[in-house]
Structure formats: structure tokens, C-alpha cells
Amino acid sequence: MASINLSNIRKQYGSVTIIDDVSIAIEDREFVVLVGPSGCGKSTLLRMIAGLESISAGTIAIDGEVVNDIGPQRRDLAMVFQTYALYPHMTTAQNIGFPLKLRGASQDEIGRSVAEVANTLHLDALLDRQPRALSGGQRQRVAMGRAMVREPRAFLFDEPLSNLDAKLRHHMRIELRQLHKSLGATSIYVTHDQIEAMTMADRIVVMNRGKVEQVGTPLELFDKPANVFVAGFLGSPTINLGNATLGAGDGSATLEFHAGSGPIDLANVPPSAHKEVVAGVRPQHLEVVSPEGAKLTGTVDLVEHTGCETNVILSVGSEKWTVQSRARQHLTQGENVGLVFDPTNLHLFAADTKERIRW
């Protein structure tokens, strides 16, 4: 397998910058997920690693070797696409074995390798079928098998599960992660789905408008987002964000939401130079209580019962907030309720820079 290092990578089309000074170090055998909204540059970055797109500046190194001027065939990387890209006239066995046929491998060698890969991916009973006779999940496994049979230095996945339904996508996430562990492969995986990123990655690279916003483990990014964008992108339902003012209490800070609240004491948070802030509380960390005496209140707009959990959507001033609870919430539309949270679960960002305030 291989380590992959990107140093100050830029990609421009004329005067338009698609990738802006991106540097990422991917370790051998690591599973790294590039995540971000559509158009943020993550697929372009993956294609640059593969050699399918040229770079405007910077270097890409695989195991210490700069590959800027090396074509995709010589980089020895296997790419799995969103659209599967299977040959429709070939059987499963022929599709999987095709890369070895191009290399001039013998029929015996191809047969052995195809059988081994098919067994790993549970495709043994499907080897004689053509793609039109396979389900979406089966086609994706054939595409992965075709990549695996090459025994590449690294695997590159470009939104491979986006065409699958929710249930199959969940199943394939598990299979992909188990496959990564069994192969010990270096893998770079692109998705816009933050659930895929959180459940699959060793480390996540959050991208936005061609830049890297933050790199870290899933829990690092969830617990300590570097800025408002990362806080809002990771987590479902999305984090509740409100403009607020930090004030000075008795040796600690107080917080008042602009949407309307009394001063909330933030024990162990010293008064900050950032007087105007964006305060964030995740839906799982909020609790609905009686409005009497509550320093933060809201009006119920909608109650969603999902079975195991209840989502309560509220109006807090002019802002929409969500509370997620495992308790059955029997609330009515228009009801006035109080909201409380443990201040240790609060996220604070400077109002001007939108960067995290650390204390």
C-alpha cells in the first residue's frame, strides 16, 4: 500500500480557482474521507490524485515519489466510480478480470485472482451474469472487485454509494469498511454525505469552496469543530446556531442570545474578548422543559416521531432550532416551552471570523 501527500495543491480553469492551496498527508493503510457540499472541489482533488486531472501548482507524492508528471496508468491507483463503469457485454468474471487481461496475465492467473476476489465480495454465484442482470449493490461490488484484482497501491472512491437506496447504502458502508480492514488498503473516499464520512473514516477532510476547513477524526470534528461551517456541516440534525453576546459574570462569562434569553451562566468559561459570538448547541444536547423560569424559550412548530427518537422543531425568536430526544415528546404546535442545555456542550465562534473560540 502507500502513503499519499498533497502539498499546496492548486487547480485553476482560467481565472477560476477550483482547488486553493490544499495540503493533506494521508498515511499508509489509512481510510480518509473527503467530504463537503456539491461543487467544493473534492471530486476534482480525487481525480488529480488519480492523474485524470492536471494540477496548476503544488506536488502530489506517492510513497515519497512526486507523480505530477506521471500518467494515471503508472501511478498504480485503482478508482471506483459512482456510475460503476462496467462493460455491459461482459460477465461479472470478465469485468473483474479485465485489468489482468490488459496486463497480459495468463488465463489460469486471471481465473485464480477472479475467484479469490469474488469469494471476498460474495460474488461467486454471479460470475456468469452480465451487469443488466445485477442489482445496484451487486454492480458496485463488481466495480470494487475489478479494482481489487489489480492489487493497487491505493483505492480511490468517488461517491460510490450515491446511486443506492438508503438501506443498501447502509449495508455497503459496513462492507466497504470491513473490506478496507481485511485488505489493509490505503483508501481515499469522496462523498457529500456526512453520515458516510462519520461512520467510515479514520480521518475526515472537510472541504468548502476549494479549501480545507478542518482535518481530524470524526469525533474530533463533531466535538470541536474549527468553525461555523464545520459545525453546521457535520451532525444530523444540524447544529442549532444563534447570534449571542458574551458578558462578564462573577468570575466567568454569561451568554445572552439575540433571539431572546436571560443571561445564561457559563461556569468555567472566562470572559472573552469576543463580545459578539455565534453560539451553537447540538439538538441532542438540548432539553425541553417548562417555560416558567427558563432563560431560553421557543415556540413549537412541528413534532416528528421517528420511532426511537423525537425531533421537535421550534422557533427561537426568528431562528429555527431542533431538539432531538429519545423521550416521547407530547407537545402541540404553538406551545411555548423552555430550553436548557449543559454549558459544557456549548460551541462558541467569533461573530466576525466564524472561527472557534477556545477556552
C-alpha positions as a printed NumPy array, in Angstrom:
array([[  0.   ,   0.   ,   0.   ],
       [  1.078,   3.636,   0.018],
       [  1.222,   6.985,   1.737],
       [ -0.051,   9.945,  -0.304],
       [  0.995,  13.534,   0.331],
       [ -0.556,  16.611,  -1.223],
       [  1.432,  19.83 ,  -0.838],
       [ -0.014,  23.252,  -1.7  ],
       [ -2.197,  21.863,  -4.484],
       [ -3.983,  24.354,  -6.727],
       [ -6.304,  23.833,  -9.671],
       [ -7.413,  26.693, -11.895],
       [ -9.545,  26.893, -15.016],
       [ -8.573,  30.269, -16.417],
       [ -9.188,  32.801, -13.668],
       [-11.453,  30.431, -11.689],
       [ -9.789,  28.63 ,  -8.768],
       [-11.274,  25.176,  -8.064],
       [ -8.69 ,  23.903,  -5.542],
       [ -6.953,  26.536,  -3.432],
       [ -3.674,  25.639,  -1.674],
       [ -4.677,  22.228,  -0.309],
       [ -2.172,  20.206,   1.746],
       [ -3.075,  16.768,   3.155],
       [ -0.864,  13.925,   4.415],
       [ -2.53 ,  10.503,   4.07 ],
       [ -0.805,   7.695,   5.904],
       [ -0.24 ,   4.16 ,   4.671],
       [ -3.348,   1.959,   5.227],
       [ -5.459,   4.936,   6.322],
       [ -9.101,   5.418,   5.301],
       [ -9.551,   9.143,   4.61 ],
       [-12.874,  10.664,   3.571],
       [-13.111,  13.937,   1.643],
       [-16.47 ,  15.487,   2.452],
       [-18.171,  18.733,   1.583],
       [-21.075,  20.235,  -0.342],
       [-21.502,  19.736,  -4.077],
       [-19.028,  21.847,  -6.021],
       [-16.481,  22.185,  -3.209],
       [-13.714,  20.506,  -5.279],
       [-13.472,  17.112,  -3.58 ],
       [-14.011,  15.012,  -6.748],
       [-11.609,  17.239,  -8.685],
       [ -8.994,  16.676,  -5.99 ],
       [ -9.509,  12.906,  -6.196],
       [ -9.108,  12.968,  -9.98 ],
       [ -5.89 ,  14.948,  -9.569],
       [ -4.541,  12.25 ,  -7.242],
       [ -5.511,   9.618,  -9.818],
       [ -3.798,  11.555, -12.613],
       [ -7.023,  12.169, -14.521],
       [ -6.733,  15.933, -13.968],
       [ -3.608,  18.059, -14.226],
       [ -2.594,  20.302, -11.344],
       [ -1.89 ,  24.02 , -11.665],
       [  0.559,  24.209,  -8.747],
       [  1.898,  22.102,  -5.892],
       [  3.036,  18.485,  -5.69 ],
       [  1.456,  15.06 ,  -5.29 ],
       [  3.759,  12.387,  -3.874],
       [  3.042,   8.661,  -3.518],
       [  5.429,   6.898,  -1.139],
       [  7.712,   9.908,  -1.396],
       [  7.812,   9.918,  -5.219],
       [  6.453,  13.068,  -6.887],
       [  3.973,  11.929,  -9.547],
       [  2.931,  15.272, -11.068],
       [  4.232,  14.251, -14.495],
       [  3.416,  10.54 , -14.227],
       [  0.334,   9.294, -16.076],
       [ -2.546,   7.505, -14.333],
       [ -1.516,   4.054, -15.598],
       [  1.875,   4.285, -13.891],
       [  0.557,   5.598, -10.548],
       [ -0.888,   2.155,  -9.738],
       [ -4.055,   3.51 ,  -8.136],
       [ -7.497,   1.939,  -8.547],
       [-10.557,   4.171,  -8.863],
       [-14.164,   3.153,  -8.205],
       [-16.705,   5.482,  -9.792],
       [-20.243,   6.463,  -8.888],
       [-21.56 ,   5.063, -12.176],
       [-19.831,   1.629, -11.797],
       [-18.417,   1.889, -15.39 ],
       [-18.864,  -1.82 , -16.112],
       [-18.665,  -3.255, -19.623],
       [-22.29 ,  -4.219, -20.42 ],
       [-21.402,  -7.078, -22.806],
       [-19.051,  -8.768, -20.294],
       [-19.932, -11.136, -17.471],
       [-19.055, -10.423, -13.849],
       [-15.974, -12.645, -14.158],
       [-14.853, -10.903, -17.347],
       [-15.37 ,  -7.443, -15.865],
       [-13.356,  -8.3  , -12.75 ],
       [-10.565,  -9.976, -14.717],
       [-10.282,  -7.357, -17.455],
       [ -7.412,  -5.347, -15.85 ],
       [ -5.357,  -8.539, -15.623],
       [ -6.146,  -9.372, -19.255],
       [ -4.798,  -5.951, -20.259],
       [ -1.592,  -6.766, -18.367],
       [ -1.198,  -9.972, -20.377],
       [ -1.797, -12.341, -17.46 ],
       [ -2.466, -15.993, -18.238],
       [ -5.995, -17.406, -18.138],
       [ -5.056, -19.522, -15.112],
       [ -3.759, -16.479, -13.228],
       [ -6.856, -14.473, -14.151],
       [ -9.135, -17.319, -13.076],
       [ -7.438, -17.701,  -9.698],
       [ -7.481, -13.967,  -8.979],
       [-11.116, -13.55 , -10.051],
       [-12.195, -16.49 ,  -7.881],
       [-10.371, -15.07 ,  -4.857],
       [-11.861, -11.589,  -5.271],
       [-15.338, -12.976,  -5.973],
       [-15.186, -15.027,  -2.788],
       [-14.171, -11.961,  -0.75 ],
       [-17.044,  -9.911,  -2.2  ],
       [-19.624, -12.743,  -2.142],
       [-19.96 , -12.71 ,  -5.927],
       [-19.314, -16.42 ,  -6.502],
       [-22.864, -17.155,  -7.681],
       [-22.935, -14.148, -10.014],
       [-19.815, -14.701, -12.105],
       [-21.744, -15.64 , -15.279],
       [-24.182, -12.717, -15.13 ],
       [-23.933,  -9.541, -17.178],
       [-24.41 ,  -6.143, -15.489],
       [-28.043,  -5.796, -16.613],
       [-28.891,  -8.877, -14.526],
       [-27.343,  -7.426, -11.348],
       [-28.754,  -5.104,  -8.695],
       [-27.121,  -1.74 ,  -7.959],
       [-25.312,  -3.131,  -4.934],
       [-24.058,  -6.13 ,  -6.892],
       [-22.785,  -3.905,  -9.696],
       [-20.916,  -1.792,  -7.184],
       [-19.264,  -4.896,  -5.727],
       [-18.214,  -5.951,  -9.244],
       [-16.678,  -2.483,  -9.747],
       [-14.804,  -2.877,  -6.461],
       [-13.69 ,  -6.363,  -7.482],
       [-12.243,  -5.011, -10.719],
       [-10.249,  -2.505,  -8.644],
       [ -9.156,  -5.11 ,  -6.079],
       [ -7.871,  -7.642,  -8.596],
       [ -5.138,  -5.225,  -9.64 ],
       [ -3.723,  -5.133,  -6.075],
       [ -3.091,  -1.373,  -6.382],
       [ -1.127,   0.848,  -4.043],
       [ -4.308,   2.705,  -3.029],
       [ -8.032,   2.795,  -3.699],
       [ -9.862,   5.968,  -4.739],
       [-13.656,   6.02 ,  -4.306],
       [-15.71 ,   8.76 ,  -5.992],
       [-19.158,   8.753,  -4.31 ],
       [-19.58 ,   5.008,  -4.975],
       [-22.799,   4.613,  -2.963],
       [-24.778,   7.656,  -4.058],
       [-26.901,   5.689,  -6.565],
       [-28.069,   3.167,  -3.96 ],
       [-31.155,   3.311,  -1.754],
       [-30.771,   4.133,   1.951],
       [-30.934,   0.54 ,   3.231],
       [-28.445,  -0.788,   0.701],
       [-26.164,   2.195,   1.254],
       [-26.026,   1.374,   4.967],
       [-25.174,  -2.261,   4.189],
       [-22.494,  -1.285,   1.672],
       [-20.889,   1.133,   4.151],
       [-20.341,  -1.791,   6.508],
       [-18.993,  -3.993,   3.703],
       [-16.605,  -1.304,   2.484],
       [-15.222,  -0.679,   5.949],
       [-14.725,  -4.398,   6.593],
       [-13.083,  -4.759,   3.194],
       [-10.694,  -1.917,   3.988],
       [ -9.658,  -3.615,   7.229],
       [ -9.154,  -7.015,   5.612],
       [ -7.091,  -5.616,   2.722],
       [ -5.106,  -3.151,   4.829],
       [ -5.506,  -0.745,   1.929],
       [ -4.866,   2.97 ,   1.729],
       [ -8.241,   4.41 ,   0.742],
       [ -9.441,   7.902,  -0.195],
       [-13.21 ,   8.21 ,  -0.332],
       [-15.219,  11.16 ,  -1.646],
       [-18.784,  11.835,  -0.518],
       [-21.187,  14.694,   0.172],
       [-22.951,  12.522,   2.776],
       [-21.724,  13.432,   6.265],
       [-23.186,  10.191,   7.708],
       [-20.922,   8.174,   5.38 ],
       [-17.98 ,  10.322,   6.425],
       [-18.665,   9.98 ,  10.153],
       [-19.198,   6.199,  10.085],
       [-16.42 ,   5.147,   7.709],
       [-13.41 ,   7.418,   8.115],
       [-10.237,   7.13 ,  10.147],
       [ -9.919,  10.842,   9.414],
       [-12.209,  13.31 ,   7.665],
       [-11.143,  16.199,   5.443],
       [-13.92 ,  18.813,   5.362],
       [-13.772,  20.926,   2.201],
       [-15.588,  24.092,   1.201],
       [-15.08 ,  26.247,  -1.898],
       [-11.837,  24.522,  -2.812],
       [-10.26 ,  24.887,   0.624],
       [ -9.72 ,  22.508,   3.539],
       [-11.723,  23.717,   6.54 ],
       [-10.572,  21.069,   9.025],
       [ -8.916,  17.639,   9.198],
       [ -9.414,  15.206,  12.068],
       [-11.096,  12.08 ,  13.349],
       [-14.903,  12.007,  13.138],
       [-15.327,  12.661,  16.866],
       [-12.719,  15.433,  16.889],
       [-14.635,  17.275,  14.196],
       [-18.   ,  16.646,  15.856],
       [-16.886,  17.65 ,  19.351],
       [-14.564,  20.533,  18.436],
       [-15.465,  21.977,  15.021],
       [-12.924,  24.561,  13.911],
       [-15.514,  26.994,  12.581],
       [-19.204,  27.581,  11.937],
       [-19.109,  25.796,   8.567],
       [-17.749,  22.532,  10.008],
       [-20.139,  22.733,  12.96 ],
       [-23.09 ,  23.124,  10.613],
       [-21.992,  20.538,   8.067],
       [-21.34 ,  17.616,  10.425],
       [-24.138,  16.304,  12.612],
       [-27.721,  15.27 ,  11.919],
       [-29.996,  17.064,  12.637],
       [-27.766,  20.066,  12.054],
       [-26.443,  22.107,  14.973],
       [-28.544,  24.994,  16.32 ],
       [-26.727,  28.288,  15.82 ],
       [-27.698,  31.669,  17.237],
       [-26.115,  35.102,  17.449],
       [-25.343,  35.979,  21.049],
       [-23.4  ,  38.304,  23.328],
       [-20.796,  37.22 ,  25.856],
       [-20.848,  39.196,  29.056],
       [-18.911,  39.115,  32.302],
       [-20.431,  37.305,  35.243],
       [-18.963,  36.623,  38.664],
       [-15.538,  35.393,  37.543],
       [-16.96 ,  33.685,  34.462],
       [-18.875,  34.541,  31.307],
       [-22.586,  34.913,  30.694],
       [-24.349,  34.353,  27.383],
       [-27.436,  36.093,  26.038],
       [-28.956,  35.029,  22.716],
       [-30.08 ,  37.878,  20.459],
       [-33.236,  35.867,  19.761],
       [-34.169,  36.493,  23.371],
       [-32.897,  34.902,  26.569],
       [-31.875,  35.791,  30.054],
       [-28.177,  35.717,  30.971],
       [-27.048,  32.081,  30.956],
       [-24.103,  31.476,  33.293],
       [-21.182,  29.685,  31.628],
       [-19.227,  28.258,  34.544],
       [-15.524,  27.741,  33.833],
       [-15.679,  29.984,  30.761],
       [-13.681,  33.157,  31.377],
       [-14.991,  36.452,  29.969],
       [-13.797,  36.646,  26.381],
       [-12.55 ,  39.441,  24.15 ],
       [-15.106,  38.161,  21.616],
       [-18.162,  40.025,  22.856],
       [-20.312,  39.161,  19.832],
       [-20.391,  35.445,  19.123],
       [-22.224,  32.693,  17.292],
       [-23.307,  30.108,  19.851],
       [-24.075,  26.526,  18.85 ],
       [-25.89 ,  23.724,  20.663],
       [-26.429,  20.351,  19.039],
       [-30.037,  19.065,  19.014],
       [-29.035,  16.045,  21.125],
       [-27.773,  18.343,  23.888],
       [-30.959,  20.381,  24.287],
       [-33.833,  19.516,  26.609],
       [-37.408,  20.78 ,  26.529],
       [-38.69 ,  21.988,  29.928],
       [-41.465,  24.148,  31.318],
       [-41.145,  27.779,  30.175],
       [-41.56 ,  29.081,  33.726],
       [-38.2  ,  30.361,  34.883],
       [-36.377,  29.201,  31.728],
       [-33.829,  31.687,  30.403],
       [-34.241,  30.459,  26.822],
       [-37.667,  29.768,  25.328],
       [-39.157,  28.756,  21.991],
       [-42.453,  28.011,  20.275],
       [-43.182,  24.515,  18.928],
       [-43.631,  24.414,  15.137],
       [-43.549,  20.666,  14.484],
       [-43.008,  17.365,  16.303],
       [-41.505,  14.465,  14.305],
       [-41.741,  10.966,  15.775],
       [-39.166,   8.71 ,  14.117],
       [-39.688,   5.727,  16.418],
       [-36.619,   5.69 ,  18.611],
       [-36.286,   9.463,  18.672],
       [-38.422,  12.591,  18.603],
       [-37.416,  15.753,  16.756],
       [-39.019,  18.966,  17.982],
       [-38.679,  21.919,  15.586],
       [-39.092,  25.269,  17.3  ],
       [-38.987,  28.975,  16.606],
       [-36.485,  30.672,  18.9  ],
       [-37.025,  34.318,  18.029],
       [-36.588,  34.44 ,  14.241],
       [-34.387,  31.313,  14.185],
       [-35.385,  27.673,  13.689],
       [-33.972,  25.245,  16.24 ],
       [-34.278,  21.48 ,  16.655],
       [-34.345,  19.363,  19.801],
       [-33.709,  15.633,  19.423],
       [-34.734,  13.398,  22.303],
       [-35.155,   9.683,  22.974],
       [-38.147,  10.541,  25.161],
       [-41.594,  10.691,  23.563],
       [-42.396,  14.379,  23.41 ],
       [-46.14 ,  15.08 ,  23.583],
       [-46.191,  18.708,  22.509],
       [-48.601,  20.721,  20.407],
       [-47.994,  23.239,  17.646],
       [-47.772,  26.769,  19.034],
       [-46.909,  25.614,  22.556],
       [-44.397,  27.775,  24.416],
       [-41.56 ,  25.746,  26.001],
       [-38.287,  26.319,  27.818],
       [-34.926,  25.069,  26.589],
       [-31.95 ,  24.093,  28.739],
       [-28.504,  22.663,  27.991],
       [-25.297,  21.803,  29.782],
       [-22.887,  24.707,  29.099],
       [-20.035,  22.207,  28.624],
       [-21.772,  21.184,  25.373],
       [-21.842,  24.749,  24.043],
       [-19.814,  25.728,  20.963],
       [-18.729,  29.36 ,  20.655],
       [-17.467,  31.047,  17.486],
       [-16.294,  34.609,  16.917],
       [-19.055,  36.557,  15.15 ],
       [-16.611,  38.231,  12.748],
       [-14.297,  35.376,  11.736],
       [-16.678,  32.459,  12.428],
       [-13.682,  30.637,  13.973],
       [-13.958,  28.563,  17.168],
       [-13.304,  30.321,  20.467],
       [-11.2  ,  28.092,  22.713],
       [-11.133,  28.273,  26.494]])
